[in-house]
Amino acid sequence: IANAQFGNRIFPFPLPTQPLDVHLYWHANVDYDPANQWLRGQCIALLGTTG
């Protein structure tokens, strides 16, 4: 992983957690902006969709 050179490690969270709702919001004037569309696409690809 990118931080392996720093000796960082990943541990499971020790407490039970609830799912988080994630929402994307943007101003209407960037609906068709290629950079904004790309960023939204990356977020959806990473986080998935629920409907």
FIPARO-42910 format. One record per atom (N, C-alpha, C): residue number from 1; atom name; z, y, x. Coordinates in nm, 3 decimals. Layout:
BEGIN
{num NUM; atomo CA; zz Z; yy Y; xx X}
...
// end
This chain:
BEGIN
{num 1; atomo N; zz 0.000; yy -0.117; xx 0.085}
{num 1; atomo CA; zz 0.000; yy 0.000; xx 0.000}
{num 1; atomo C; zz 0.000; yy 0.124; xx 0.090}
{num 2; atomo N; zz -0.037; yy 0.237; xx 0.033}
{num 2; atomo CA; zz -0.053; yy 0.359; xx 0.111}
{num 2; atomo C; zz 0.072; yy 0.398; xx 0.189}
{num 3; atomo N; zz 0.189; yy 0.371; xx 0.137}
{num 3; atomo CA; zz 0.313; yy 0.411; xx 0.204}
{num 3; atomo C; zz 0.372; yy 0.303; xx 0.293}
{num 4; atomo N; zz 0.302; yy 0.193; xx 0.314}
{num 4; atomo CA; zz 0.356; yy 0.084; xx 0.395}
{num 4; atomo C; zz 0.391; yy 0.131; xx 0.535}
{num 5; atomo N; zz 0.316; yy 0.225; xx 0.588}
{num 5; atomo CA; zz 0.343; yy 0.275; xx 0.723}
{num 5; atomo C; zz 0.478; yy 0.346; xx 0.732}
{num 6; atomo N; zz 0.533; yy 0.388; xx 0.620}
{num 6; atomo CA; zz 0.661; yy 0.457; xx 0.619}
{num 6; atomo C; zz 0.778; yy 0.364; xx 0.587}
{num 7; atomo N; zz 0.749; yy 0.237; xx 0.566}
{num 7; atomo CA; zz 0.854; yy 0.141; xx 0.538}
{num 7; atomo C; zz 0.908; yy 0.146; xx 0.396}
{num 8; atomo N; zz 0.836; yy 0.212; xx 0.306}
{num 8; atomo CA; zz 0.880; yy 0.218; xx 0.167}
{num 8; atomo C; zz 0.865; yy 0.081; xx 0.102}
{num 9; atomo N; zz 0.955; yy 0.050; xx 0.010}
{num 9; atomo CA; zz 0.949; yy -0.075; xx -0.063}
{num 9; atomo C; zz 0.961; yy -0.046; xx -0.212}
{num 10; atomo N; zz 0.911; yy -0.136; xx -0.294}
{num 10; atomo CA; zz 0.918; yy -0.122; xx -0.439}
{num 10; atomo C; zz 1.013; yy -0.228; xx -0.493}
{num 11; atomo N; zz 1.108; yy -0.183; xx -0.574}
{num 11; atomo CA; zz 1.204; yy -0.272; xx -0.636}
{num 11; atomo C; zz 1.192; yy -0.263; xx -0.787}
{num 12; atomo N; zz 1.222; yy -0.371; xx -0.859}
{num 12; atomo CA; zz 1.223; yy -0.363; xx -1.005}
{num 12; atomo C; zz 1.334; yy -0.270; xx -1.052}
{num 13; atomo N; zz 1.308; yy -0.199; xx -1.160}
{num 13; atomo CA; zz 1.409; yy -0.110; xx -1.215}
{num 13; atomo C; zz 1.523; yy -0.195; xx -1.269}
{num 14; atomo N; zz 1.648; yy -0.162; xx -1.236}
{num 14; atomo CA; zz 1.760; yy -0.251; xx -1.268}
{num 14; atomo C; zz 1.810; yy -0.245; xx -1.412}
{num 15; atomo N; zz 1.757; yy -0.157; xx -1.494}
{num 15; atomo CA; zz 1.803; yy -0.143; xx -1.632}
{num 15; atomo C; zz 1.688; yy -0.168; xx -1.728}
{num 16; atomo N; zz 1.718; yy -0.213; xx -1.850}
{num 16; atomo CA; zz 1.610; yy -0.229; xx -1.948}
{num 16; atomo C; zz 1.551; yy -0.093; xx -1.985}
{num 17; atomo N; zz 1.424; yy -0.090; xx -2.010}
{num 17; atomo CA; zz 1.356; yy 0.035; xx -2.046}
{num 17; atomo C; zz 1.276; yy 0.017; xx -2.174}
{num 18; atomo N; zz 1.246; yy 0.127; xx -2.238}
{num 18; atomo CA; zz 1.161; yy 0.129; xx -2.356}
{num 18; atomo C; zz 1.022; yy 0.176; xx -2.315}
{num 19; atomo N; zz 0.918; yy 0.132; xx -2.385}
{num 19; atomo CA; zz 0.783; yy 0.182; xx -2.355}
{num 19; atomo C; zz 0.776; yy 0.333; xx -2.373}
{num 20; atomo N; zz 0.690; yy 0.396; xx -2.296}
{num 20; atomo CA; zz 0.669; yy 0.540; xx -2.305}
{num 20; atomo C; zz 0.538; yy 0.569; xx -2.377}
{num 21; atomo N; zz 0.540; yy 0.670; xx -2.462}
{num 21; atomo CA; zz 0.416; yy 0.719; xx -2.522}
{num 21; atomo C; zz 0.355; yy 0.820; xx -2.426}
{num 22; atomo N; zz 0.229; yy 0.804; xx -2.396}
{num 22; atomo CA; zz 0.158; yy 0.896; xx -2.308}
{num 22; atomo C; zz 0.044; yy 0.957; xx -2.387}
{num 23; atomo N; zz 0.035; yy 1.089; xx -2.387}
{num 23; atomo CA; zz -0.069; yy 1.160; xx -2.460}
{num 23; atomo C; zz -0.145; yy 1.251; xx -2.364}
{num 24; atomo N; zz -0.273; yy 1.264; xx -2.385}
{num 24; atomo CA; zz -0.355; yy 1.357; xx -2.307}
{num 24; atomo C; zz -0.388; yy 1.477; xx -2.395}
{num 25; atomo N; zz -0.367; yy 1.594; xx -2.341}
{num 25; atomo CA; zz -0.401; yy 1.718; xx -2.411}
{num 25; atomo C; zz -0.485; yy 1.804; xx -2.318}
{num 26; atomo N; zz -0.584; yy 1.871; xx -2.373}
{num 26; atomo CA; zz -0.664; yy 1.965; xx -2.297}
{num 26; atomo C; zz -0.719; yy 2.069; xx -2.390}
{num 27; atomo N; zz -0.754; yy 2.182; xx -2.334}
{num 27; atomo CA; zz -0.810; yy 2.292; xx -2.412}
{num 27; atomo C; zz -0.954; yy 2.258; xx -2.450}
{num 28; atomo N; zz -0.994; yy 2.300; xx -2.568}
{num 28; atomo CA; zz -1.128; yy 2.269; xx -2.620}
{num 28; atomo C; zz -1.239; yy 2.320; xx -2.528}
{num 29; atomo N; zz -1.213; yy 2.425; xx -2.452}
{num 29; atomo CA; zz -1.320; yy 2.478; xx -2.367}
{num 29; atomo C; zz -1.350; yy 2.390; xx -2.246}
{num 30; atomo N; zz -1.274; yy 2.282; xx -2.225}
{num 30; atomo CA; zz -1.305; yy 2.189; xx -2.117}
{num 30; atomo C; zz -1.347; yy 2.051; xx -2.170}
{num 31; atomo N; zz -1.376; yy 2.043; xx -2.300}
{num 31; atomo CA; zz -1.420; yy 1.916; xx -2.358}
{num 31; atomo C; zz -1.538; yy 1.855; xx -2.282}
{num 32; atomo N; zz -1.631; yy 1.937; xx -2.242}
{num 32; atomo CA; zz -1.753; yy 1.889; xx -2.178}
{num 32; atomo C; zz -1.757; yy 1.917; xx -2.028}
{num 33; atomo N; zz -1.646; yy 1.961; xx -1.971}
{num 33; atomo CA; zz -1.639; yy 1.986; xx -1.828}
{num 33; atomo C; zz -1.640; yy 1.852; xx -1.753}
{num 34; atomo N; zz -1.735; yy 1.831; xx -1.662}
{num 34; atomo CA; zz -1.745; yy 1.702; xx -1.595}
{num 34; atomo C; zz -1.618; yy 1.661; xx -1.520}
{num 35; atomo N; zz -1.553; yy 1.753; xx -1.455}
{num 35; atomo CA; zz -1.430; yy 1.719; xx -1.381}
{num 35; atomo C; zz -1.320; yy 1.677; xx -1.477}
{num 36; atomo N; zz -1.308; yy 1.747; xx -1.589}
{num 36; atomo CA; zz -1.205; yy 1.713; xx -1.687}
{num 36; atomo C; zz -1.236; yy 1.579; xx -1.753}
{num 37; atomo N; zz -1.363; yy 1.555; xx -1.783}
{num 37; atomo CA; zz -1.402; yy 1.427; xx -1.840}
{num 37; atomo C; zz -1.371; yy 1.313; xx -1.743}
{num 38; atomo N; zz -1.397; yy 1.335; xx -1.616}
{num 38; atomo CA; zz -1.368; yy 1.233; xx -1.516}
{num 38; atomo C; zz -1.218; yy 1.204; xx -1.511}
{num 39; atomo N; zz -1.137; yy 1.309; xx -1.507}
{num 39; atomo CA; zz -0.992; yy 1.291; xx -1.500}
{num 39; atomo C; zz -0.941; yy 1.217; xx -1.623}
{num 40; atomo N; zz -0.989; yy 1.254; xx -1.741}
{num 40; atomo CA; zz -0.947; yy 1.184; xx -1.863}
{num 40; atomo C; zz -0.987; yy 1.037; xx -1.857}
{num 41; atomo N; zz -1.107; yy 1.011; xx -1.808}
{num 41; atomo CA; zz -1.154; yy 0.873; xx -1.795}
{num 41; atomo C; zz -1.067; yy 0.793; xx -1.699}
{num 42; atomo N; zz -1.026; yy 0.855; xx -1.589}
{num 42; atomo CA; zz -0.940; yy 0.787; xx -1.492}
{num 42; atomo C; zz -0.805; yy 0.755; xx -1.554}
{num 43; atomo N; zz -0.749; yy 0.849; xx -1.628}
{num 43; atomo CA; zz -0.620; yy 0.827; xx -1.694}
{num 43; atomo C; zz -0.630; yy 0.713; xx -1.794}
{num 44; atomo N; zz -0.736; yy 0.711; xx -1.873}
{num 44; atomo CA; zz -0.753; yy 0.606; xx -1.974}
{num 44; atomo C; zz -0.774; yy 0.471; xx -1.906}
{num 45; atomo N; zz -0.852; yy 0.468; xx -1.798}
{num 45; atomo CA; zz -0.876; yy 0.342; xx -1.728}
{num 45; atomo C; zz -0.746; yy 0.288; xx -1.667}
{num 46; atomo N; zz -0.662; yy 0.377; xx -1.618}
{num 46; atomo CA; zz -0.537; yy 0.335; xx -1.556}
{num 46; atomo C; zz -0.432; yy 0.296; xx -1.658}
{num 47; atomo N; zz -0.419; yy 0.378; xx -1.762}
{num 47; atomo CA; zz -0.312; yy 0.358; xx -1.859}
{num 47; atomo C; zz -0.354; yy 0.276; xx -1.980}
{num 48; atomo N; zz -0.483; yy 0.266; xx -2.004}
{num 48; atomo CA; zz -0.532; yy 0.191; xx -2.119}
{num 48; atomo C; zz -0.529; yy 0.273; xx -2.246}
{num 49; atomo N; zz -0.569; yy 0.209; xx -2.353}
{num 49; atomo CA; zz -0.569; yy 0.274; xx -2.484}
{num 49; atomo C; zz -0.498; yy 0.185; xx -2.584}
{num 50; atomo N; zz -0.441; yy 0.245; xx -2.685}
{num 50; atomo CA; zz -0.374; yy 0.168; xx -2.790}
{num 50; atomo C; zz -0.436; yy 0.195; xx -2.925}
{num 51; atomo N; zz -0.542; yy 0.271; xx -2.930}
{num 51; atomo CA; zz -0.606; yy 0.295; xx -3.058}
{num 51; atomo C; zz -0.632; yy 0.438; xx -3.072}
// end
